[in-house]
């Protein structure tokens, strides 16, 4: 098959990875895959290349900040004109921002290809958009976001969702049950290895004997829970360290200072993806704070799969689909989503390295046997087979 995957994120952010991980598995199976995602910087010209068998098209975009997340009319028009010149068997649009929706609707209306709509986040109607820091993103965009994610999906040939909550929402919109498919994100066992902790700590100049927790994230809605809970854990494990991987966060810097954690927290800033496994490998426990919000209940976090692939114990919260995953296998602990409860659970894990090591081994095994992207890819190919 000839496949077109359209994403609304800047390259190497958020749902980009869901599209890319599917794409490279399809490429391995002999399919011809094109993935379009927003260029980090280019405003007029695309960047075209190959990565792991996938043809990459980084599309030019005039947006900045929040606007560079799929809203740009220029990028939308550019994609429509670019991909009208090719024939595809399937176009899979990841979420419904204009740069994805415009080309999908156009190709579908012209009878050029079947359209699959992927729903990866609950944005409007009280979802992730309400967590934005800026008023423009949180309030002004909310009605438009809700309209886009609800109004057009019934036109798609099939709808894929990453969580049970989004599955229920799709069905509530009147989309037929046989057209809605729950396909969670997988585990990246392909490029995230299990690394030696001591070597990773040496590379990052971290103490080799300290218990270490690590939080990785570009989206940092629940970072406050991780930092404040770490302060609670330090009451019991005073020599523990916290490793933060992601963009600088001024609020987090204030929390760290106010809590007296300056010498205990190591912030790397954003790392190239190839270096992220080193940070995860340095940890005893990987943090997946997940407060009980609508946005989190509807998410199927790609980060969980990365954590499992790294072979480390995971500390999360009993929210959404995480409950089913953690009940099935001993990959970590689900703790209350309050500071004291999460912090106490973290202290317990940091004090028991035999337990965390055992959980880490289990995490890697289930990542390989159950959650690897090649397994998830098979389910998606069945969906494609229904429309081609």
Secondary structure as GFF3:
##gff-version 3
##sequence-region A 1 388
A	DSSP	beta_strand	2	10	.	.	.	ID=ss1
A	DSSP	alpha_helix	16	28	.	.	.	ID=ss2
A	DSSP	beta_strand	32	38	.	.	.	ID=ss3
A	DSSP	beta_strand	47	51	.	.	.	ID=ss4
A	DSSP	beta_strand	54	59	.	.	.	ID=ss5
A	DSSP	three_ten_helix	65	68	.	.	.	ID=ss6
A	DSSP	alpha_helix	73	84	.	.	.	ID=ss7
A	DSSP	beta_strand	90	94	.	.	.	ID=ss8
A	DSSP	alpha_helix	98	109	.	.	.	ID=ss9
A	DSSP	beta_strand	114	119	.	.	.	ID=ss10
A	DSSP	three_ten_helix	128	131	.	.	.	ID=ss11
A	DSSP	alpha_helix	135	135	.	.	.	ID=ss12
A	DSSP	pi_helix	136	140	.	.	.	ID=ss13
A	DSSP	alpha_helix	142	151	.	.	.	ID=ss14
A	DSSP	three_ten_helix	153	155	.	.	.	ID=ss15
A	DSSP	beta_strand	158	161	.	.	.	ID=ss16
A	DSSP	alpha_helix	164	172	.	.	.	ID=ss17
A	DSSP	three_ten_helix	177	179	.	.	.	ID=ss18
A	DSSP	beta_strand	180	182	.	.	.	ID=ss19
A	DSSP	alpha_helix	197	203	.	.	.	ID=ss20
A	DSSP	beta_strand	212	216	.	.	.	ID=ss21
A	DSSP	alpha_helix	223	236	.	.	.	ID=ss22
A	DSSP	beta_strand	241	245	.	.	.	ID=ss23
A	DSSP	alpha_helix	250	258	.	.	.	ID=ss24
A	DSSP	beta_strand	265	269	.	.	.	ID=ss25
A	DSSP	alpha_helix	273	281	.	.	.	ID=ss26
A	DSSP	beta_strand	285	287	.	.	.	ID=ss27
A	DSSP	alpha_helix	294	297	.	.	.	ID=ss28
A	DSSP	alpha_helix	302	310	.	.	.	ID=ss29
A	DSSP	beta_strand	313	317	.	.	.	ID=ss30
A	DSSP	alpha_helix	322	328	.	.	.	ID=ss31
A	DSSP	beta_strand	332	335	.	.	.	ID=ss32
A	DSSP	alpha_helix	339	350	.	.	.	ID=ss33
A	DSSP	alpha_helix	353	366	.	.	.	ID=ss34
A	DSSP	pi_helix	367	371	.	.	.	ID=ss35
A	DSSP	alpha_helix	373	385	.	.	.	ID=ss36
###
